[in-house]
Amino acid sequence: METSPTARALRTLEVLQARPGTTAAELATRLGVTERAARRYVEILREAGVPVTSVRGPYGGYRLGRGTRLPPVTFTQAEALGLVMAVLDGHPEPDDLVDTALGKVVRALPEDVGRQAATLREHATPAPDRFAARPGTAVTSDLVEAVAARRRVVLTYRGESGSEWSAEVDPWAVVVRYGRWYLLCHSHRSDAVRTYRVDRVLGVERTDRPSAPPDGLDPVATLEEHLGTGWRYTTRVVFDAPLADVAPWVGALMGRLEPAGEGCVLVGSTRNPPMYAAEWLARVPYAYRVEGGPELRDAVRDLAARLTAAVADPEGGPPAR
């Protein structure tokens, strides 16, 4: 959806209030527009009566007039409830920072608007998400700022094994998927598209080198395409059913599903073959055979043996019916 000129003008106001002395070039970078367009948004503010001054020279840039303040934020009752619900849904586990911020927002609401929001916050109790992994706000802010500014960064990262390493990357997008935060980027270390868990990023060093995402990038689709690749154990599973029937049962993490004759084949990788077999493959209601990945074949064989033993006759006979 294209951002309206009014929305960009308000964003310009926010940038100038937070960073006095912002130049036209810096403003254009933050807004993702040309310098000419950035200057136009400044003019829109001036036309609206907002005092914006410009200073030339090495310490120049745009500044707001003394005493300028952003207009107060107002919410409808539905918006206030939606805000509380979104926070509870995204942060089911206690989080002092978020809880304090939400409390301030609720207390600042008019009484008739904030009453239901406060009641919802007090009495709704979401269950913890054991798969969620939330990153620190400082690292997340650094990455988002680098994405917006289109600047390359050097990451310090801790892998799943605990080893630490650094990589220079072009940050394309930060994507939140099922309670986990990912950085979608191009890694110059491996010269390939990579997805990194933001909660495992230990440090972000911004550089002056520019970076830009590919034209037409769909961050969510690209992330899901790469989540099922690059793990330690390769997988190849052939299904006897058509791709259209199998596809709804196969998540992006399982790999890439392709047509193969009258059936289809799933090619991917995993770090946990027993989980892949028991939690993912076992729920697909179509016949399949594991053709690739000895670790996955062993995991499926072990799962089949355990399930068979679970319904075997106690005297050692065939499975009971």
C-alpha positions as CSV (number, residue, x, y, z in Angstrom):
1,M,0.0,0.0,0.0
2,E,1.4,3.4,-1.0
3,T,2.0,5.8,1.8
4,S,0.1,9.1,1.5
5,P,1.8,12.5,1.4
6,T,0.1,13.4,4.7
7,A,1.5,10.3,6.4
8,R,5.0,11.0,5.1
9,A,4.7,14.7,6.2
10,L,3.8,13.5,9.7
11,R,6.7,11.1,9.6
12,T,8.9,14.0,8.6
13,L,7.7,15.9,11.7
14,E,8.6,12.9,13.9
15,V,12.1,12.7,12.4
16,L,12.8,16.4,12.8
17,Q,11.6,16.4,16.4
18,A,13.8,13.3,17.3
19,R,16.8,14.4,15.2
20,P,17.2,18.2,14.9
21,G,19.6,19.1,12.2
22,T,18.6,16.3,9.8
23,T,19.6,17.1,6.3
24,A,17.5,16.6,3.2
25,A,19.6,13.6,2.2
26,E,19.2,12.0,5.6
27,L,15.5,12.7,5.6
28,A,15.1,11.2,2.2
29,T,16.9,8.0,3.3
30,R,14.6,7.7,6.4
31,L,11.5,8.2,4.4
32,G,12.6,6.1,1.5
33,V,12.1,8.8,-1.1
34,T,14.1,11.2,-3.2
35,E,15.6,14.4,-1.7
36,R,13.2,16.4,-3.8
37,A,10.3,14.6,-2.3
38,A,11.7,15.1,1.2
39,R,11.9,18.8,0.7
40,R,8.3,18.8,-0.5
41,Y,7.2,17.1,2.8
42,V,9.0,19.9,4.7
43,E,7.1,22.4,2.6
44,I,3.8,20.7,3.5
45,L,4.7,21.1,7.2
46,R,5.4,24.8,6.7
47,E,2.2,25.3,4.8
48,A,0.4,23.7,7.7
49,G,1.9,26.3,10.1
50,V,4.7,24.1,11.5
51,P,7.8,26.3,12.0
52,V,10.6,24.4,10.2
53,T,13.9,26.3,9.8
54,S,16.9,25.3,7.6
55,V,20.5,26.0,8.2
56,R,23.3,25.7,5.7
57,G,26.8,24.4,6.5
58,P,28.4,21.3,8.0
59,Y,26.3,21.6,11.1
60,G,23.1,22.6,9.3
61,G,19.9,20.8,8.4
62,Y,16.3,21.2,9.2
63,R,15.1,22.1,12.7
64,L,11.7,22.6,14.3
65,G,11.0,26.0,15.9
66,R,11.3,26.2,19.6
67,G,8.3,24.8,21.5
68,T,7.0,22.7,18.6
69,R,5.2,19.6,19.8
70,L,3.5,16.7,18.1
71,P,-0.3,16.6,18.4
72,P,-1.6,14.2,21.1
73,V,-2.4,10.7,20.1
74,T,-6.1,9.7,20.5
75,F,-7.7,6.3,20.4
76,T,-11.3,5.1,19.9
77,Q,-12.5,2.4,22.3
78,A,-12.1,-0.2,19.6
79,E,-8.6,0.9,18.9
80,A,-7.7,0.9,22.6
81,L,-9.0,-2.7,23.0
82,G,-7.2,-3.8,19.8
83,L,-4.0,-2.3,21.1
84,V,-4.2,-4.2,24.4
85,M,-5.2,-7.4,22.7
86,A,-2.2,-7.1,20.3
87,V,0.2,-6.6,23.1
88,L,-1.2,-9.5,25.1
89,D,-1.1,-11.7,22.0
90,G,2.5,-10.8,21.2
91,H,3.8,-10.8,24.8
92,P,2.1,-13.6,26.7
93,E,5.0,-13.9,29.1
94,P,5.7,-11.2,31.6
95,D,7.8,-8.3,30.1
96,D,8.5,-5.4,32.4
97,L,9.3,-3.0,29.6
98,V,6.2,-3.8,27.6
99,D,4.0,-4.0,30.7
100,T,5.1,-0.6,31.9
101,A,4.6,1.0,28.5
102,L,1.2,-0.5,28.1
103,G,0.2,0.7,31.6
104,K,1.2,4.3,30.6
105,V,-0.9,4.1,27.5
106,V,-3.9,2.8,29.3
107,R,-3.6,5.4,32.1
108,A,-3.3,8.2,29.5
109,L,-6.6,7.2,27.8
110,P,-9.8,9.2,28.6
111,E,-11.8,7.4,31.3
112,D,-14.7,6.4,29.1
113,V,-12.2,4.9,26.5
114,G,-9.7,3.4,28.8
115,R,-12.1,1.6,31.2
116,Q,-12.6,-1.5,29.1
117,A,-8.9,-1.5,28.0
118,A,-7.8,-1.5,31.7
119,T,-10.3,-4.3,32.6
120,L,-9.1,-6.4,29.6
121,R,-5.5,-5.9,30.6
122,E,-6.2,-6.9,34.2
123,H,-8.3,-10.0,33.6
124,A,-7.0,-11.5,30.4
125,T,-4.3,-14.1,30.9
126,P,-2.6,-15.5,27.8
127,A,-0.7,-18.7,28.0
128,P,3.1,-18.5,27.5
129,D,4.4,-19.3,24.0
130,R,7.2,-21.8,24.5
131,F,8.4,-21.3,21.0
132,A,8.6,-17.5,21.1
133,A,12.1,-16.0,21.3
134,R,12.0,-12.2,21.7
135,P,15.2,-10.2,21.0
136,G,16.5,-7.2,22.8
137,T,15.1,-3.8,21.9
138,A,18.5,-2.2,21.3
139,V,19.6,-4.8,18.7
140,T,16.1,-4.8,17.1
141,S,16.2,-1.0,16.8
142,D,19.6,-1.1,15.3
143,L,18.6,-3.6,12.6
144,V,15.3,-1.8,11.8
145,E,17.2,1.5,11.5
146,A,19.8,-0.1,9.1
147,V,17.0,-1.6,7.0
148,A,15.3,1.8,6.8
149,A,18.5,3.6,6.0
150,R,19.6,1.0,3.5
151,R,23.0,0.6,5.1
152,R,25.2,-2.5,5.3
153,V,25.9,-3.8,8.8
154,V,28.4,-6.2,10.5
155,L,26.6,-8.7,12.8
156,T,28.0,-10.6,15.7
157,Y,26.0,-13.7,15.9
158,R,25.7,-16.8,18.2
159,G,24.8,-19.9,16.4
160,E,22.7,-22.8,17.8
161,S,25.8,-24.6,18.9
162,G,27.0,-21.6,20.9
163,S,29.8,-20.6,18.6
164,E,30.1,-16.9,17.8
165,W,31.1,-15.3,14.5
166,S,30.8,-12.1,12.5
167,A,29.3,-11.5,9.1
168,E,28.8,-8.4,6.9
169,V,25.3,-8.4,5.6
170,D,22.8,-6.3,3.6
171,P,19.8,-6.1,5.9
172,W,16.6,-6.3,3.8
173,A,13.8,-6.7,6.3
174,V,12.9,-7.7,9.9
175,V,10.1,-10.3,9.9
176,V,8.1,-11.5,12.9
177,R,6.8,-15.1,12.4
178,Y,5.0,-17.1,15.0
179,G,6.6,-15.3,17.9
180,R,10.1,-15.3,16.5
181,W,12.0,-12.4,14.9
182,Y,14.1,-12.9,11.9
183,L,16.5,-10.8,9.9
184,L,16.2,-11.4,6.2
185,C,19.5,-10.4,4.5
186,H,22.2,-11.1,2.0
187,S,25.3,-12.4,3.6
188,H,28.6,-11.4,2.1
189,R,30.3,-14.1,4.2
190,S,28.5,-16.8,2.2
191,D,27.3,-14.7,-0.8
192,A,23.8,-16.0,-0.3
193,V,20.4,-15.0,1.1
194,R,20.3,-15.8,4.8
195,T,17.7,-15.7,7.6
196,Y,19.1,-15.0,11.1
197,R,17.3,-15.2,14.4
198,V,17.4,-11.6,15.9
199,D,17.5,-13.0,19.4
200,R,20.8,-14.5,18.6
201,V,22.3,-11.3,17.3
202,L,24.8,-10.1,19.9
203,G,25.8,-6.8,18.2
204,V,25.2,-4.6,15.2
205,E,27.9,-2.4,13.7
206,R,26.6,-0.1,11.1
207,T,28.7,0.8,8.1
208,D,28.7,3.6,5.5
209,R,28.3,1.1,2.6
210,P,24.9,1.2,1.0
211,S,22.6,-1.8,0.6
212,A,19.3,-2.3,-1.1
213,P,16.8,-5.2,-1.3
214,P,16.0,-6.7,-4.6
215,D,13.2,-5.1,-6.6
216,G,9.8,-6.4,-5.7
217,L,11.0,-8.3,-2.6
218,D,8.3,-10.0,-0.6
219,P,10.0,-10.3,2.8
220,V,7.5,-12.9,4.2
221,A,7.5,-15.1,1.2
222,T,11.3,-15.0,0.9
223,L,11.8,-15.7,4.5
224,E,9.5,-18.8,4.4
225,E,11.3,-20.0,1.2
226,H,14.6,-20.0,3.0
227,L,13.6,-21.2,6.5
228,G,13.4,-24.8,5.2
229,T,17.0,-24.8,3.7
230,G,20.5,-24.8,5.1
231,W,20.1,-27.1,8.0
232,R,22.4,-30.0,8.8
233,Y,20.3,-33.0,7.7
234,T,19.0,-33.1,4.1
235,T,15.5,-34.5,3.5
236,R,13.7,-35.8,0.4
237,V,10.1,-37.1,0.8
238,V,8.0,-38.4,-2.1
239,F,4.2,-38.3,-1.9
240,D,1.8,-40.3,-4.0
241,A,-0.8,-37.5,-3.9
242,P,-1.0,-34.4,-6.1
243,L,0.8,-31.3,-5.0
244,A,-2.4,-29.4,-4.6
245,D,-3.6,-32.0,-2.0
246,V,-0.4,-32.2,-0.1
247,A,0.5,-28.5,0.0
248,P,-1.9,-27.4,2.7
249,W,-0.2,-29.9,5.1
250,V,3.3,-28.8,4.4
251,G,4.7,-25.8,6.1
252,A,7.6,-23.6,4.7
253,L,10.0,-25.0,7.4
254,M,9.6,-28.5,5.9
255,G,11.2,-27.5,2.6
256,R,10.2,-26.9,-1.0
257,L,7.3,-28.9,-2.5
258,E,7.5,-29.7,-6.2
259,P,5.4,-31.7,-8.7
260,A,6.8,-35.1,-9.6
261,G,4.7,-37.1,-12.1
262,E,1.3,-37.7,-10.6
263,G,2.6,-37.0,-7.1
264,C,5.0,-34.5,-5.6
265,V,8.3,-34.4,-3.8
266,L,9.4,-32.4,-0.8
267,V,13.0,-31.3,-0.7
268,G,14.5,-29.6,2.3
269,S,16.6,-30.0,5.4
270,T,16.2,-30.1,9.2
271,R,18.3,-29.9,12.3
272,N,16.0,-32.4,14.2
273,P,15.0,-35.5,12.2
274,P,12.9,-37.1,15.0
275,M,10.8,-33.9,15.3
276,Y,10.5,-33.7,11.5
277,A,9.2,-37.3,11.4
278,A,6.9,-37.3,14.5
279,E,5.5,-33.7,14.4
280,W,5.5,-32.8,10.7
281,L,5.5,-35.8,8.4
282,A,3.2,-37.9,10.7
283,R,0.3,-35.5,10.4
284,V,0.3,-35.5,6.6
285,P,-2.7,-37.7,5.6
286,Y,-1.2,-39.1,2.4
287,A,1.1,-42.0,1.7
288,Y,4.8,-41.1,1.3
289,R,8.2,-42.6,1.3
290,V,11.5,-41.1,2.5
291,E,14.0,-41.3,-0.4
292,G,16.7,-38.9,0.9
293,G,18.4,-38.3,4.2
294,P,19.5,-41.4,6.2
295,E,18.9,-39.6,9.5
296,L,15.3,-38.9,8.5
297,R,14.8,-42.5,7.3
298,D,16.1,-43.7,10.7
299,A,13.8,-41.3,12.5
300,V,10.7,-42.5,10.6
301,R,11.7,-46.1,11.1
302,D,12.1,-45.5,14.9
303,L,8.7,-43.7,15.0
304,A,7.0,-46.6,13.1
305,A,8.5,-49.1,15.6
306,R,7.3,-47.2,18.6
307,L,3.8,-46.8,17.2
308,T,3.6,-50.5,16.4
309,A,4.8,-51.4,19.8
310,A,2.2,-49.2,21.4
311,V,-0.7,-51.3,19.9
312,A,1.0,-54.7,20.1
313,D,-0.6,-57.6,22.0
314,P,1.0,-57.8,25.5
315,E,1.8,-61.5,24.9
316,G,3.9,-60.6,21.9
317,G,1.4,-61.3,19.2
318,P,0.4,-59.0,16.3
319,P,-1.0,-55.6,16.9
320,A,-4.5,-55.6,18.4
321,R,-7.4,-54.4,16.2
